[in-house]
Amino acid sequence: MELLNIISNNLLSPAILFFLLGIIAGVIKSDLSVPTSISKYLTIYLMMSIGFKGGYSLLSDNEINLQMLSLVVTGIMLSFSIPFISFWLLNLLTKLDKPTAAAVAAHYGSVSIVTFATAVSFIKFYNIEHKSYIISILAIMEAPAILSGLYIAHKKDPKTKNHKNEEKILYREIFTNGAILLLLGSFIIGFITGKTGYEKVEAFLITPFNGILCLFLLDMGLIVAKEFHHFKKLNFSLFLFGIYMPIINALIGMMLCYIIGVDKGTTLLFTVLCSSASYIAVPAAMRLALPEAKAGIYIPMSLAITFPFNIIFGIPMYYIIISLIFK
């Protein structure tokens, strides 16, 4: 009953309702749209806001300690290892070709900034405290999964290996990725400027966060609706993978946080990072590195299945489980 109440509260939150409105508008072929330039602005805003607030909070809370370092290392290790688990399950339970399976696996080892932002909004609603260093973990859990996915594809099917020049381009794209740079840069700026900087930008970067998130999720709902036509390419086993894989990853994240001794709020956010699937940075990398992998499979799996599942049902469910564990 408690789970149903939390899910219903989550469904009735403005951010989720705007996401559902976007899906409905897309399904009924409405002319409602968010211009691409504005969509990019919203993405930039969310990364700046999350990063800056995380850096400021880290300075004010003085949170650099053994627990933080342990969770950072755990995040990197999971980002590297989850693609191998995902690839093994895809081979065992589906009939995907190797390059596409490797690309899908990379998506599920990486993270979704918007899912994380939705989780931040969720814990704000319930007044749950969390450690700000989780922002740094968000920033570093993107590249390892991409590298693992490429390793799997190249090892299982050597013909997928690109020429050296193309590999250099790929690695440069990974480590100079705009999203990662902006997130880390904002984090450092928030840390350096401290309270003075926070007070100067609070009215822009902090206060409007929930409203901007609503507009962004409206846009995401429209995008998800556009991906529905790809569902005909997905069989039932792939659809199920998009549901059970985030749950498996979430349980792994919870267990490791419990062992390390992380607080409830930070555990929830780390769990969301583990359970989410990238649909921005990883697809771009896979298009460059694995052009033979089927984008019509890996994009709708992460964007149109796992993303909605996590923000509507996953986050409340993870919260209930964590609340039981941390009693």
C-alpha positions in Angstrom: 0.0 0.0 0.0 2.8 2.4 0.9 4.5 1.7 -2.5 1.2 2.5 -4.3 0.8 5.8 -2.3 4.4 6.8 -3.2 3.9 5.9 -6.8 0.7 7.9 -7.0 2.3 10.9 -5.3 5.1 10.6 -7.8 2.6 10.4 -10.7 0.9 13.5 -9.4 4.0 15.6 -9.2 4.2 18.4 -11.8 7.4 17.1 -13.4 5.9 13.6 -14.1 2.6 15.0 -15.2 4.3 17.2 -17.8 6.3 14.2 -19.0 3.0 12.3 -19.4 1.5 15.3 -21.2 4.4 15.3 -23.7 3.7 11.6 -24.4 0.0 12.1 -24.9 0.7 15.1 -27.2 3.1 13.0 -29.2 0.7 10.0 -29.5 -2.3 12.1 -30.7 0.0 13.9 -33.2 -0.4 17.3 -31.6 1.6 20.2 -33.1 3.0 20.9 -29.6 6.7 21.0 -29.8 9.8 22.4 -28.0 12.3 24.0 -30.4 15.6 22.3 -30.6 17.5 25.4 -29.5 15.3 25.6 -26.4 15.7 21.9 -25.7 19.5 22.3 -25.8 19.3 25.3 -23.4 17.2 23.2 -21.0 19.8 20.5 -21.0 22.6 23.0 -20.4 20.6 24.6 -17.5 20.0 21.3 -15.7 23.7 20.3 -15.9 24.8 23.8 -14.7 22.3 23.8 -11.9 23.1 20.2 -10.7 26.8 20.7 -11.0 27.0 24.1 -9.3 24.9 23.2 -6.4 26.9 20.0 -5.9 30.2 21.9 -5.8 28.8 24.5 -3.4 27.4 21.9 -1.1 30.6 19.9 -1.1 32.5 23.0 0.1 29.9 24.0 2.7 29.4 20.4 4.0 33.2 19.5 4.0 32.3 16.0 2.7 35.6 14.8 1.3 36.2 11.6 3.3 36.8 7.9 3.0 33.1 7.2 2.4 33.1 9.6 -0.5 36.2 8.0 -2.0 34.8 4.5 -1.6 31.6 5.4 -3.4 33.5 7.2 -6.2 35.6 4.1 -6.8 32.4 1.9 -6.6 30.7 4.1 -9.2 33.6 3.7 -11.6 33.8 0.0 -11.1 30.1 -0.5 -11.6 30.2 1.7 -14.8 32.9 -0.6 -16.1 31.3 -3.9 -15.0 27.5 -3.4 -15.7 28.0 -3.6 -19.5 29.6 -7.0 -19.1 26.6 -8.2 -17.0 24.2 -6.7 -19.5 26.0 -8.3 -22.4 25.9 -11.7 -20.8 22.2 -11.5 -20.1 21.5 -10.3 -23.6 23.4 -13.2 -25.1 21.6 -15.6 -22.7 18.0 -14.3 -23.1 17.8 -12.6 -26.5 19.0 -13.1 -30.0 20.7 -9.7 -30.6 23.7 -9.6 -32.8 27.0 -8.9 -31.0 27.6 -5.3 -32.0 24.0 -4.3 -31.1 24.2 -6.2 -27.8 27.5 -4.4 -27.0 25.9 -1.1 -27.7 22.9 -1.8 -25.6 25.1 -3.0 -22.8 27.1 0.3 -22.9 23.9 2.2 -22.5 22.9 0.4 -19.3 26.3 0.9 -17.7 26.1 4.6 -18.2 23.8 7.2 -16.6 20.9 9.5 -17.4 21.3 13.1 -16.1 17.5 13.7 -16.4 16.6 10.6 -14.4 19.0 11.8 -11.8 17.5 15.3 -11.8 14.0 13.7 -11.4 15.3 11.7 -8.4 16.7 14.9 -6.9 13.3 16.5 -7.3 11.7 13.4 -5.7 13.9 13.5 -2.5 13.3 17.2 -2.2 9.6 16.5 -2.0 10.2 14.1 0.9 12.8 16.3 2.5 15.5 13.7 2.4 19.1 14.9 2.8 21.9 13.6 0.6 25.6 14.1 0.1 26.6 16.5 -2.6 29.6 14.4 -3.8 27.1 12.3 -5.6 27.3 14.9 -8.4 31.0 14.0 -9.0 30.0 10.3 -9.3 27.3 11.3 -11.9 30.0 13.0 -14.0 32.5 10.1 -14.0 30.0 7.2 -14.7 29.6 8.0 -18.4 32.9 7.2 -20.1 33.8 3.8 -18.4 30.6 2.2 -19.8 31.4 3.4 -23.3 34.9 1.9 -23.1 33.5 -1.4 -21.8 31.0 -1.6 -24.6 33.7 -1.0 -27.2 35.9 -3.6 -25.6 33.1 -6.2 -25.6 32.3 -5.5 -29.3 35.9 -5.6 -30.4 36.7 -8.7 -28.5 33.6 -10.7 -29.6 33.7 -9.5 -33.2 37.1 -8.1 -34.3 35.8 -6.8 -37.6 34.0 -4.1 -35.6 37.3 -2.5 -34.6 37.8 0.9 -36.2 40.9 2.4 -37.7 43.3 4.0 -35.3 42.3 7.5 -36.4 38.7 6.8 -35.8 39.5 5.4 -32.3 41.4 8.6 -31.5 38.4 10.7 -32.5 36.1 8.5 -30.4 38.3 8.8 -27.2 38.6 12.5 -27.7 34.8 12.7 -28.0 34.4 10.7 -24.8 36.9 12.7 -22.7 35.9 16.1 -24.1 32.2 15.4 -24.1 30.3 18.7 -23.6 27.9 17.3 -21.0 30.7 15.9 -18.8 32.8 19.1 -19.1 29.9 21.3 -18.2 28.8 19.2 -15.3 32.4 19.0 -13.9 33.1 22.6 -14.7 30.0 23.8 -12.9 30.8 21.6 -10.0 34.3 23.1 -9.7 32.9 26.7 -10.1 30.4 26.1 -7.3 33.2 24.7 -5.1 35.5 27.6 -5.8 33.0 30.5 -5.5 31.3 29.1 -2.4 28.6 31.0 -0.6 29.3 34.3 -2.3 28.9 32.7 -5.8 25.8 30.8 -4.6 24.0 33.9 -3.5 24.8 35.6 -6.8 23.3 32.9 -9.0 20.7 31.4 -6.7 17.8 33.2 -8.3 18.8 31.7 -11.7 20.5 28.3 -11.1 18.7 27.1 -8.0 15.2 28.6 -7.5 13.8 27.8 -11.1 15.2 24.2 -11.1 11.8 22.4 -10.7 10.1 24.6 -13.3 12.8 24.1 -15.9 12.7 20.3 -15.1 9.0 20.3 -15.9 9.6 21.9 -19.3 12.4 19.6 -20.0 10.3 16.5 -19.2 7.5 17.8 -21.4 10.1 17.8 -24.2 11.3 14.3 -23.2 7.7 13.0 -23.3 7.4 14.3 -26.9 10.6 12.6 -27.8 9.6 9.3 -26.2 6.3 9.4 -28.2 8.3 9.8 -31.4 10.3 6.6 -30.6 7.2 4.4 -30.2 7.3 3.4 -33.9 10.6 1.6 -33.2 8.8 -0.8 -30.9 8.0 -3.0 -33.8 11.7 -3.8 -33.9 11.7 -4.9 -30.2 10.6 -8.4 -29.2 9.2 -9.3 -25.8 12.6 -10.4 -24.4 14.2 -7.0 -25.3 11.3 -5.1 -23.7 11.6 -7.2 -20.5 15.4 -6.5 -20.5 14.6 -2.7 -20.4 12.7 -3.3 -17.2 14.6 -6.0 -15.3 18.1 -4.7 -16.0 17.6 -1.4 -14.2 16.1 -3.3 -11.3 19.1 -5.6 -11.1 21.5 -2.7 -11.3 19.6 -0.8 -8.7 19.8 -3.7 -6.3 23.5 -4.0 -6.8 23.9 -0.3 -6.1 21.8 -0.5 -2.9 23.7 -3.5 -1.6 27.1 -1.7 -2.1 25.9 1.5 -0.5 24.7 -0.5 2.5 28.1 -2.2 2.8 29.9 1.2 2.6 27.5 2.8 5.1 26.0 5.5 2.9 23.0 7.5 4.1 19.5 6.9 2.7 19.2 9.9 0.4 22.7 9.4 -1.2 21.9 5.7 -1.6 18.7 6.5 -3.5 20.6 8.9 -5.9 23.4 6.4 -6.4 20.8 3.6 -7.0 19.2 5.8 -9.6 22.6 6.3 -11.3 23.1 2.6 -11.4 19.6 1.8 -12.7 19.5 4.5 -15.4 20.5 4.2 -19.0 22.1 6.8 -21.2 20.3 8.2 -24.2 22.5 11.2 -25.0 26.3 10.6 -24.8 26.4 6.9 -25.4 24.2 6.9 -28.5 26.5 9.5 -30.0 29.5 7.4 -29.2 28.0 4.2 -30.5 27.1 5.8 -33.8 30.7 6.7 -34.3 32.3 3.5 -32.9 29.8 0.8 -33.9 27.9 2.0 -37.0 26.8 -1.6 -37.6 24.9 -1.7 -34.3 21.2 -1.1 -34.7 20.2 2.4 -33.4 16.5 1.4 -33.8 17.1 -1.1 -31.0 19.3 0.6 -28.5 17.8 4.1 -28.5 14.2 3.1 -27.9 15.3 0.6 -25.2 17.0 3.2 -23.1 14.8 6.2 -24.0 11.3 4.8 -24.5 11.4 1.8 -22.0 13.9 2.2 -19.2 13.7 6.0 -18.9 9.9 6.2 -18.4 10.0 3.1 -16.1 12.5 4.7 -13.9 11.0 8.1 -13.5 7.4 6.8 -13.0 7.8 3.5 -11.2 11.5 2.9 -10.5 12.4 5.8 -8.3 9.4 5.3 -5.9 10.1 1.5 -5.8 13.8 2.0 -5.0 12.9 4.5 -2.3 10.6 2.0 -0.6 13.3 -0.8 -0.7 15.9 1.6 0.6 13.6 2.8 3.4 13.1 -0.9 4.5 16.8 -1.5 4.4 17.8 1.6 6.3 15.3 1.3 9.1 
